[in-house]
Every structure is written in C-alpha cells, then in structure tokens.
Amino acid sequence: MKLKKSILYVLIFGTLIFASDHVPQQDNIIHLMTSFVFHLGLIIFAARFFGLLFEKLNLPTTLGELTAGIVIGPYLLGKVPLAFLGFPHGFFPLNEGLIPISTEIYGVSVIASIMLLFIAGLETDINLLKKYSVTGSIVGLGGLIGTFFSGVIAGMYLFDLHFMDPKCLFLGVMSTATSVGVTARILTKKKYMDSPEGVTILTAAIIDDVLGIVLLAVILGVSAVLVGGGEIDWVEIGVISTKAISVWIGFTVVGLLLANKISKFLKFFKDKYTFTVLSFGLALFLAGIFESAGLAMIIGAYVMGLTLSKTDLNYVIQDTIHPLKAFFVPIFFTVMGMMVDLNAINGKILLIGFVYGIVAILGKVLGCGIPAFFTGFNKIGSLRVGLGMVPRGEVVLIIAGIGLSNNFIDSEIYGIAIMMILMSILISPPLFNLTLKNKTRGTKKEVKGQESETYELNLESEERTEFFESYIIKYFDNEGFFINKITLDHEIYHIRKDDIFVKLDKHSNKIVFSTSSEDMAFVRTMIYESFLKLKYNLDKLKDMTNPEELRKTVMPPDVKARINIDISQILDPNCIKLELQGNSKEEVIKELVHLLEKNGKITNKDEIFKEVMTRESVISTGMQNGLAIPHARTEGVDHVQIAIGFKKEGLDFDSIDGLPTKVIIMLVSSTKKNDPHIRVLAGISTYLYKKEFVDNLLSRTTQGQIWEFFKL
C-alpha cells in the first residue's frame, strides 16, 4: 500500500511540474535535460524488462532490447499524447531531421557504440590471429567478398539501383559484419570451442571485422562524394581507399608499437577503475580523430581496443569495464530499435527484407564455407564454419545508424537491416546446433592434439570455488595468458597463450579444466603450484592472526553499537522455541534446524545442519553473556532465515567467557543470492552485546514478546 501511494505521489508531483503554465520553452537547457533524464530512465527500464522477457523465451536479450525500442519509440507508443503528464506530443515525439529521436539520446547511443567496438578490440586475440592467420584470413576474406557483393547485387535488383548507389554499398557492407557471440556460446556449451571449426570461426570473425571496418571506411568516403552530387572515377575510388586503409593501418601499427608505453602510462594511476575509465577516454579521443579524418568513430575505438589487447591490462580492463557495458549496451540496442520507422515497413519491404536476409545468410555460408573446404575441412566442417559466421548484431546496427544519420540510407533500408539481424540470429543457431550434434570429424585429416581431456576440481562449497577461481585466474594472468570471460548459466574462461588453449568452467562447487591431452600435464602443474602458493599465503596469514583473540573483539562490552538492520523483518515468531530439549551443542542446533523445516523456511535440513556444524568445527560461535550465534551460508535455504531457542539452565557452547549459553540464535543464509549474511550476523550481535540486553531477552515469556524485542 505504501509503495502504491508513493508511486501515486510521484505521478501527481510530476504532473504538476510538467503541466504548469510556467513550462520553459523547448530551447531551455534545463527543460531539455529534464526531458533527457526522463527519457533515459524509461529506456533503461524498458530495455531490462524486454530483455528479461526474451530471456525467459530462450531468445537473445539483444532482440528483447531492440523490441523495447520499437515499442516505446516515436513510431509506436512514444508518439501517444500524454498531456496530463506534460508530454502533449508523446513521451518520445518524432524528431524532425535525419534521426527520429532526440540528439541527446542519440549521443548516448554513439558513446555505447564506441564502447562496443572498444571492447571488441580488447577481445581480439592477436596471438590467435597470428597462429591461424592463413586459414582465418582465407575464410574471413571469402565471407567478406561473398556477403558484400551478394548484398550489393541484392540491392541493385530489389530497388532497381546501380552498383555504386550508396544504398547498395551500405546493403553490401552491412551484410559483411559478423557477431560470433551467439556462436561462441553454442561452441562453449557443446565443448567445441577448441576444435578446428571453433578456432577457425573465431579467427575468421576477427579477420572479417578488421576487413569490414576498412571496407566501411572506404564506403563512407565514396558515399560522401556520391551524396554530395559528385561523380567518382576509379582513380578517385583508389585514392579514397588508399587514404582510408593508410589511416587505419598507420594508427594500428603505431598503437601496437606504443602499446606497452600506453599501458605503463595507465598503470601510473594504479587504481584499476581509474585506468579503465582513462583507457575508454583514449578510445573516445581516438574515435574523434578518426571521425575528423572522414572515417567512422567506431574504427578509432576498435584500434584503441586492439592496441590494449596485447598488454597485461587487457583482462583487468575487460573485467572492470563490465558495469559500464551493462549500462550502455542495452541503451544502444533500445535506441537502435527506436529508429525503426514502422510506417516505412509494408508488405513490399517485408518481402525485400526477407529476400535480403536469405541472401546475407547464404553469402556467409557459401562465402566462408567454400574457402573452408579448400583449407582442410570436409563438408560437415565447412558447413559448421559457414553457419557459425552467419549471426549479425551490434556492428550491423552501428553501420546502419551511421548510414541513416548521414543520409546515406533511408528508414526503409534501416528496417531491412533490422530484419536481416533478426533472421540471422533466429535461423542460424538451430542449424549450427544441428551440425554439432553430428559427431563426425570436421576436418579431412585427423588434427593432432584435437582430443580434449578434462580435470575436475571439486571444492565442495561455492565460497571455496570462488576463492580458488580468482586465485588460479590471477596465476594464469601472471604467466602471460590471454583470458576472456563468458557468462552463461555459469562462468567460463577461455585461456590462451601461443598454442595452448585451456577452458575453465566454474560451477557452484567445482571447477572443470579442459584442454588437449598433450597440455593437461601443464594444467595439472599450474593447479598444483597454485595450491602450494595459496597454502603458503594462508599459513602466513594464520601465523599473523589469532582467531580466538579476534572472536573477543566481535562484541566489545565497552563500545556502543549501532543497530542498522531490523531483525524482526526476518524473524518469524513461529521459529522461536521457548525451551530447548537438547543438552549439547549438536542437539540444540539440530532442534533449531527442525524448527525451520517445520515452518517451511528451508529446503534441505541435512545440508543446513552439516554446514552449521562445519562452521562450528572451525571455531565456536559461543559468544559472552550466555549468547551463541551458530550460522552458515548454505544451498539448503532460499533466503536468510533465523531460529531462536532458549536453554534457561544453560549448556556448554565453548563460549568466550566460559559461562553456560542460554540464548541460541541460529542464522542461515543462501549461497545462491546476495543475502546480507554478515550484516544480519552483526545486527544480532548489536542487539545483544551487553549482558543486560541478554537478561532482558531471557525475561520475556512469549514468542510475541521476544519478537517485539528485535523490532526497531
């Protein structure tokens, strides 16, 4: 009820503000910024809502975010008048200009596109590129040629245009892009990532992206002249191409040569968050330089990411920039969806979009599959490579956005690009999965070291698994390995250096290492050395601390503690037992576990009892003044729960002051969620850190009175 009232007050207050007679003019900067923050807030929530909805439907989140943009955009719900809220022309009124949305919102999407390409550059594995450069280059180049020319020719016949029309050129360059995120997830799930097909797809995608970005630079220069009314001869095309390629190669070479110096400069700031933000600042700066040179911003961003990909900061930046990516990327896809003109999509455009989508898919399958066949793959292997290169995504949207904002393409072509993305993501994965179900070898000859071996390290608890995961990843990082993290239903790391490839799967209570049989000895040695180093550090830490002494500092009697959590919101009065029957620590804990089970608070009583007793075996939770707080994080409960029991005559709980324990408060929290375990534990201690507080609790005779004690 309180929440409903709060929302109502916000709406009324917002209405009064926007419906006022003193609304500033549209050109008032405060009014513009107020509208901007409202728009941005709605985009964030819409993106998240539709993303989760599509996730539930087992569809890519990005499709949900695109759909969110279409739904709330200026061509659908965004144009609905909301005069009572101060938006008489709709929440997202149609903007008169080259782009249908406000400049401010489009600006945020531009920053997001720069981030996407910066991260793509970071994820480019140069060592992998070198090792598989021949096969990858042939396959990638084949895919580029096949899709570009098929896209241009499709545009010529579908729209009755000539080859050098900017619309045709953009239909060609848009179809060249590859987004292997979907493919990489399938390869990982099917344990095909380190197969010849998997490595070839990843390498070819890198080559494909690099060549596609260079091609985009050329197309931008050519299109600018064509739209300006000029005529281009082949000599001029050669000059434009040479300029674009020279700028790209020049900055790339300089960047790679100066990579270590740039890394050293960033390390000067020490804090990883600071140098991550500054690295993105460099990407923005280089993006501006490339745009000023007549090339696309995203090319400069990619070059900066590529520069830092060979430094030891790469993994740290990728990991630290994740929150920024989580903020900007959904906004990008939603804004791209908002630019879809539903009025321009009719039966004819849907048909053209379908034909173009099929042509783009076949262009990749044949363009990449045929070269793969002539570089050592058999028919099934070539088909896997071709289908694995089909998915499109963010790069197509970025290119389409550039074309639309520069008037190189119109809203019809933009809508067709969206259709092509949808078709590639929906059609390719099922077919790709089907080829992987066929266990036939994908190469014409047996590939040495192709057989994979796994080593499972059972760590029994999520806490230990997370602890060792961070330690072993750091160990690989120190050895100079390139580490890329993928999050599916669990965390997966792809770890590469030279010709060694290791896949690390982190589950809730175990870590599984996969690598070729010939490299498993190296992995086992790495695990062994990591454990030895970890044990050495833990022993040193143990020597420096005394758990018994630390336990005495948890509830200092002379310090006034602040209660910052309402325990009554967690405690169910039915989970309070006024007189415990057990006469030992083990018996009363079992009694409290049974009490939680009886009231439906837990899902696995045996697991909870085991974890609580395991915690007790480390050091007793018996405090002073007759209080004990046995506790544990466990998989046997969905969220934090408390059970309280009284033993008026007291029992031995190995307490700090050696006195009998009379109040036992058991706390159990879930390992599956971010339960406030330590905060609740500290809160319980705060309620009862003085003897008179414990005596007060013991004097209460009903469950209700005891529950009232913990109410703030």
N, C-alpha and C positions, 0 to 999 in steps of 0.2 A: 504493500500500500504506500509506504514511504517513497519507494522508487517511482511509482506511478505519479505521485504528487510532485516529486522533484522534476520529472520529465515535463509535466504539465506547466510548472512554473517557468522552466527554461523556454518552452514554446511561447508562453504568454509574453515573457520578457523580450524574447527575440522578435515577436510580432510587433510589440510596442516600439521597439527600436527602429525596425525597418519600415513600419507603416507610418512613422512620424511625418508630419508636414515639413520637418526640417531635414529631410534626407539630402545629403550632399549631392552635388552634380556628379555625373559619371566620371568626369575627369579629376575628381578629388582623390588624391592619393590614398587617404585614409579609407575612403569608401571602396576603392579598388582592392586594397589589401584585405579589408574585411570580407569582401566577396571571395577573394582568393583563398583565405584560410577556411571559409565555409566549404568552398568547392573541394579543396584538398582533403578536408576531413571526410566528406561524403565519398570521395574517390577511394580513400584508404579503406573505409568500412565496406563499400560495395565490392572492392577487389577481394577482400578477405572472405566475405560472405559467399560470393560466387565461386571463389577458389576452393573453399571447403565443400561446397555443394558438388562441384565437379569431381573433387577427390573422392567423395562418397560414391559417386557413379563410376569410379575407376577410370576417369578421364583426366588428361593432363590439367594441372592447375592453371597453366597459362591460357588454356581455352576458356576456363571459367572467368579469368580476369578480362580477356577480350570480350566475352559476352557481357560482363558487367559494364564495360564501356559502351557497348552498343545500346544496352537497356537504359542507362542513365544519361546517355549523350544527347546532344542538341537535335538529333533527328528522331528521337523517341520520347522518353519521359522527360528529358531535360527541357523540352520546349513547352511542357504543360504549364499554364499560368498558375502562379501561387501568390496572388496579390495579398492574401491575408497574412502571408509571411514576409511580405516586402519584395517579392520577386514576380512582378506583373508579367514579365516576358518569359518566365520559366527559370528554373534553377541554373540551367546551362543554356542560355539563349544562343541562337545561331550567330556566330561572329561573321560579319561581312568582310571577306578578304580571302586570301589563299587558303587559310586554315579555318575550320569551322568552330574552333574553340578559342578561349582567351589566350593572349600572348603569355601571360604568367604561367598558366597550366602547361602550355606547350613548352615553355622554358624548362620546367621541372622534368618533362619527358626527355628533353635534349640532354640534360645532365645525366639522367638514367641511362640513355643510350651510350653516352661516353663511358659510364661506369661498366656497362655490359661488355663493351669492346676492350676496355682496360683489363677486365678480369679474364676475358678470352685470351688476351695476350699473355697474361700471367700464367694461364693454364697450358700454354703452348710448351710442350716438352722438346727443347732443341736437340737434346741427345737422341731422343726417339726419332726426331725428324732426320737427323744425320744417318742413323743406322738403317732406317727403312726409306731413305730418300728416293731411291731408284723406283721401287715398286709403288710407293706412295705418290711420287711425282707423276708417274705414268697414269695411275688410276685417277688421281686428282685432276690432272690436266684433261684426261678423257671426259670426266664428269663435267668439267667447266665448258669444254668445247661442245659436248653433246647438248647440255642444257641451254647454253647461251644461244646457239644457232637455232635449236628447236623452238625456244621461246620467242626469238625474233621472227622466225618464219610463221609461227602460230599467229603472232600479232599482225603480220602482213596480210594473211588470208582472212583472219577473223574480223579485222577492222578495215580491210582494204586500204592499207597504208604502204608506203615504200620502206625499204630496208633501213634507211638512215633516219627515219622518223623517231624523235625522242621517246614516244610511247613504245615503239617496238624495241628500241635499245634498252629501255627500262624493263620491259617484259622479259627480255633476254637476261639482263644482269640480275634481276630479282630471282629468277629460277636457278641461278648458279649456287646460291647460298646453301650451306649445309648446317643443320643443327643436330649434332650427334648426341645430345643429352639423353633423348629417349632411347636411342640405340645403345648408348653406354650402359644405361640401367638394365636393359634386357641382357646385354652381354655379361654384365656382372651377376645378375640373378641366375643365368644359365651356366655360369663359370666358363665363359668363352672369351673373357677379356684378354687373356694372354695367348689366345690362339692366333694362327697366322691371319685369319679373317679379322679378328678383333684389332690386332695391331695395325693391319693394313687400313682398316676403316678409320681408325684414329689418326694415323699419319696422313692418309689421303684427305681427310677433313681439314687438317692443318694446312696442307698444300692448297686445297680448294679455297679455303678462307683467304690465304695470302694472295693467291692469284685473283680471286674475286674482288678483293679490296683494290688491287692495282687496276683491274678492269673497271671498277666503279669510278676510280679517279679519271680514267680516260673518258668514260661515258659522260661524266659531269662536264668535262671540258668541251666535248663535242656538242652535247645538248645545249650548253650555254650559248654557243655560237649559233646553233640552229634556231633556238627560240628567239634570239636577238635579230633574226631575219637575214643572217649572213649565209653564204654558201661555203661549203667545205670541200676542198680538193684533197686528194690522198696525201699530198705533201704536208698540208696543214694538219691532217689527222696524225701523220707521223710525228710532227713537231709536238703536238699536244700529248701524244702517247709518250714520247721521249721525256718530256718535261715531267709528266705525272710519275713515270717509273723512276726517273732520276731523283726526284724529291723523296719518293718513298724509300728507295734503296739507300740514298745518301743518309737520311735520318736514321734508318735502321742500322746501317753499318756503324755510324758514329755512336749511336746508342749502345750497341753491343760492345764497342771498344771502350766506352766510358762507363759501362755497367758497374764495375767494381768501385769506381770513384763516386758514382751516384749513390751506390749502396753505402759507402763509407760516410758520405755527407749525411744521408738519412740516419745512420747509426749515431751520429753526433748528438741527436736529440734523445737517444736512449729509450725513452718510453715507446713501447710498440704501437700504442694508439696514436701517438703524435706522428711517428714516421709513416704510419699507414695513411693518415689523413694527408700528410705532405706528399706522399707518393701519388695519391689521387689528384692533389693540387698540380703536380707536374704533368699528369695526364690531361688535365683541363688546359694547362698552359700550352702544351704541345698540340692539343686539339685546336686551339685558337690559331696557332701558327699555320697549321695545315689548311684551315678554313680560309685564312688570309691569302694563302698561296693558291687558292682556287680548287683545293681538294676538300674532301669531307672531313668534318671534325673526328668522326669515328676512326679514320685512318691514323690520325695522330695519337688517339687514345690507345689503339692497338699497338702501335710502335712503342709507346712507353711501357705498356704491359709486357711486350716481348723483351724489351731491354732489361726489365727487372726479373724476368723469368729465369735467367741464368745466375741470379745472385742468391745468397743464402737467406735473403729476406723474403723470398718468394712465398714460402709456405706460411710464414708469420703474417704477411700482408693478406693473403687469401683468407686465412682464418679470422683475422681481426676485422677485415672489411665486411664480414658477413652481415652484421646488423645494418650497415648502410645499404647493402644489397637487398636485404629483406624489406627495407623501407622503399627504396627507389624502384626496384624491378616491377613489383605489382602495379605501381602507379604508371610505369611505362606502358605495360600491356593494356591497362584500362584506358589510358589516354589514346592509345592507338585504336582501340575499339570505338571510342567516341568519335573518331574521324570517319567512320564508315557511314556514308550517305545512303540511308535506306531508300530514299526516293529515287536514287540512280540505279537501284538493283531491281530489274524487272525480269520477265521470263527470258528475254534475249540475253541479258547479261549473265543470268544464272547458267544458261546453256554454254555461253562463251567461257565462263569461269570454269565450268566442269571440263570442257574440252582442254582448256589451258592447263588445268590441274593434272589431267591424264598425261598430256604432253610433257609436263615438267617431271612427273614421276617416271615415265618411260625414258626421258632424257637422262636421268640419273642411273636407272637400272642398266640401260644399254651403254651409256657413256662411261660408266665405271666398271660394269660387269665384263664387257668385251675386252678392255685392256687387262683386267684381272686374269681373264682366261689365258691370255698370251704371256703372262708373267708367272706362271706356275700353278694357278688354281684350276681345278676341274669345274664342271658345270655347276654343281651344287655350291661349291666355294665361291664361284663368280657371282652366282645369284645372291648369296649372302652378302657379299661386298656391295653389290648394286643396291639391294634393298636397304642395307644399313646406312647408305649415303642419302636416302630419299628424304627423311624428315627435314622440314624447314621451320623456322621460328623467328627469333628476335632480329636476326640480321635482315631478313626479308622486310620486316616491319620498319626497320630503321631506313633501309633503302627506299621503301615506298613513301615513308614520311618525308624524306629528303626530296624525292621527286614531286610530291604533292605541294610541299611548301615553296618549291622553286618554280612551280607551274610547268614542270616537265611532263607530268601526267595529270589526269583529272580524277574525279571521285569514282568514275566507273572502273578505271584501271586499278585504283586503290582497293575497291571492293573485290575485284578479281584476284588481287594478291592475297587478300584475306581468305578467300575460298581455296586458293592453292595451298596455303598453310594448313587449313583445316583438313583438306583431303590427304595431304602428305602425312599428317600426324595420325589420322584415323585409319588410313588404308595400309600404310607401310608396316607398323609394328606387328599386327596379326600375321601378315605374310612372312615377316622376318622370323617371328617365333616359330612358325610352321617349318621353315628351313632348318632351324636349330634342333627341332625335335628329331629330324633325320640325323642319326648319329654317324652318317658316312663322313669319312675324312674329306676335308675341303680342298686339299692340295693334290696335285698329280703324283707327287712323290712324298714319301714319309719325311716329315720335318724333324730333324734332330732336336731333342730336348722339348718336343711338343707335349709329352706326357707330364701331367701335373701331379704333385704329391701334396698332401695336406698334413698339418700338425696341429692338433687341438690342445690348447692350454686351458684346463678347467680351473678357474679361480674361485668358484663356489658362491661368490657374492658380487653384487653389482658394484659396490664400493671398491672392492679389491680390483675388479676388472677395469674400472675407470682409472684407478690409480696407476695400474701397470700399463694400461693403454697409453696414457700421457708420457710415461717414462720410456717405453720402447719406441714410440714415435720420435721422441726427442733424440734417442740413441741413433736411429736411422738418419735423422736430420744432421746430427753431428758427423756422421760418416759420409755426408755429401750426397745423400739420395734425394731425388725429386719426389715429393709427396703430394698427392691430390686426394681430397676427401670427398666422398659421395655419401649423402644421407638418403637411405631408402627406409625400410622398416627397421633397419639397424645401420650403424655407421660402418662404412667401407673405406679403406685406404688403398690407393694404388701407389706402390713404392717402386721407383725405377732408378737405376744407375748403370750406365754402359749397357751390357746385355743381360743384366739381372732384373727380373720383374718379380715382385712379391705382392700378393694381395692379402690384406689383413681385414678380416671380418670381426667386428666387435659386437658380441651379443650381450645379454643381460648379465651372464655369469661366466662367460668364457670368451676366449679369443682364438680364432682359427686362422692359421697362416697357410697360404697356398703359393707354391712356386714350382718350378721344374724340378724333376728328381735330382738333376745334377747340382742344383743350387740349394737343396734342402739342408745339406751339411752346414753351409754358411748361415742359413736362417737359425738352425739349432744353436750354432755357436753364438750368434747375436743374442738369442734369448738367454742362453746360459750366462754370458758376460753381463747382460743387463741385470739379471737376478743377483749376480755377485756384487755388482756396483750398488744396486738397491739395498742389498743386505748390509753392505759396508756403511752406507749412509744412515740406515735405520739404527744400526748398532751405535754409531756415533751419536745420533740423536738421543738414543736411550741412555747413553752414558751422561749426557748433558742434562737430562731431566729426571725427576723422581715422581712417578705417578701418585704415590701416597701423599707427598707434600702438596702436589697440585690439587688433589682432591679436597684438601683442607681449605683451599682458597676459594672454592666454588661458593660456599655460603659463609663469608666472614661475618661474625656476630656484631662487629662494631661499625658496619657500613650500612647506611640507609639505601635500600634498593628501590628502584622504580618499577612499578607494575605496568607493563606495556602490552599485556595481552589478557583478554577476558576468557579465563579458563571455563567459565560457566557455559560459554557458547560451544564448547567441545564436549563437556561432561554431560552424560545422560544420568539423571538421578537413579535410574534403574541399575546402573553399573556401579552402585555404591553398596558395599556389604558391611553391615554394622558389626558383625562378629565373625571373624575368620576362624575356620575349624583347624587348619593346618598348624603344625608345630615346628616346621622347618622352612627355610627359605624356598626350597624346591616345591614344597606342598602348597604354600600360600600363593606362589606365582602360578602354579597350575590351577588353583582355585579362581584366581582373577582372570586367567585366560578362559576358563569355563564360563565365567560370568559374562564376558564379552561375547562369547559364542552364543550363549543362551538368549542374549538380547539382539542377535543378528548383526553385530558390529564387525565381525571378522569373517574371512573366507577360508582360512586354514589354521586351525588351532595348534596342530602339531608343529607347523613351520614357525609359528609365533613363539611357542614355548621353547623350541630349540634355539631360536635367535636370542631371546631374552636371557636364557641360561648361558649361551655362549658369551654374551656381553658381561654377565656376572663372573664368568671364569677369568676374564681379563683383570678386573678389579671390582670389588664390591660397590654397589650403588647405595649402600647404607651410609647415610649422612650423620649429622649430630642431632641431638634433641629428640630422638625417637622417631626420626623420619627416614624412609628409604624410597628411592625412586628407580625401580628396575625399568629398563627401557631398551628399545631396539628399533632399527629400521628393518622392515621385512616385506616380503612379497605376499604375506598372508592377510593383508588388510588393504582396503581401497583408499582410505584416507585416515588422518590422525585420530586415534581413539584413546580414551583414558578410563581406567577402572581403579576404584579406591576401596581398600579394605582396612579394617581396624582389628588390632590384637591388643586389647586393653592390658593384659598381663605381660605383654611384650614377648619377643623372641629374638634369638641371636641372628643378626644380619651382617655381622662383621663391620659394624659401624665405626665411624671415625673416632667418636669419644668412648667407644667400648660399652655403651649403655644399650639396654634392650630396645628394639624397634617396635613401635606401637602403631604407626601410620605407614601403610604401604600404598604408594600411588604408582601404578604401572602405566607407562606411556608407550604406545606402539604407533609407528608411522609407516607410510608406504614408500617403497623404493621406486615405485612406478611414477610418482608425481612429485612435484616440488612442495612436499608437506613441510610446514615450519617446525621441524622436529626440535632443533636446538632452541629456537625461540620459545616453544612451549615448555621445554625442559627447564630453561632459565626462568620462565614465568612461574612454574610450580615452586622452584627454589625461592623465588622472590616473595611469594605468598607466605612461606613458612620458614624464613631464615632466622627467626627468633623463637626461643623456647615458649614465650607467652602466646605466640601465634599457634604453635602446635597444640598447646594446652587448650586454647580457645576452640580449636577444631575438635579435639577429643571430648570436650564438654557437650558437644551437640549430639542429640539423641535420635534424630530422624534424617532420612535421606534428603528431604527438602531443606532442612536447616543446614546440612553440610553443603548442599548445592549453593545455597544463599551465601555461604562463606566465600565462595570463589567468584561471586558476582561483583563486577566493578561498579 
